[in-house]
């Protein structure tokens, strides 16, 4: 296992800045979209007389999970591109 980590570590170190950059870019793109969708849903539900506090919380959790999935997908693509795993 130590030998594997010794071999793979330079590739991971080289890819890490690209993973971070891609994750930051994905976050910057997805955050306004998720926020806008949550805001529109909040307004629609309020207009329908629904208490939106629970719904807004669920939307925030969903957007966080969506962002996590995007970051994982980007990380997997980078790993495949560089043959890390």
Secondary structure, DSSP 8 states (H G I E B T S, - for coil): -HHHHHHHHHHHHHHHHHHHHHHHHHHHHHHHHHHHHHHHHHHHHHHTT---HHHHHHHHHHHHHHHHHHHHHHHHHHHHHTT--
